[in-house]
Amino acid sequence: YITDIFAARDNEKDKKSTSIEALIKVIKKHNGNPLATGSLEKTTTLTKKLKQKNGIIVTMGAGSITRISKELTKKALKKKPSSTKLRKAYPR
């Protein structure tokens, strides 16, 4: 899923050089199947519905994109043992 792209410190040239459409085109060229979802809320909702066992979800960006990771972590921890048990099972 691809959320809206927000400019952070980009200059005008950089802002014009990228778009969701351009990103989707490149991903499809390399056999991906991207979906422009728009808002973070919609992306979070769609991602929570993924059912792939042992799948990996990668988020990239700055700022509010971290909300998706936090929401997915909350959901995952509801299905797993307590965080104390997880720390013992998966030490750093």
Long-range contacts (C-beta under 8 A, 24 or more apart in sequence): 1-34, 1-35, 1-36, 1-37, 1-43, 1-46, 1-47, 2-34, 2-35, 2-36, 2-37, 3-37, 3-38, 3-39, 3-40, 3-43, 3-61, 3-65, 4-38, 4-39, 6-63, 8-62, 8-63, 40-64, 40-65, 40-67, 40-68, 43-68, 44-68, 44-71, 44-72, 47-72, 48-72, 48-75
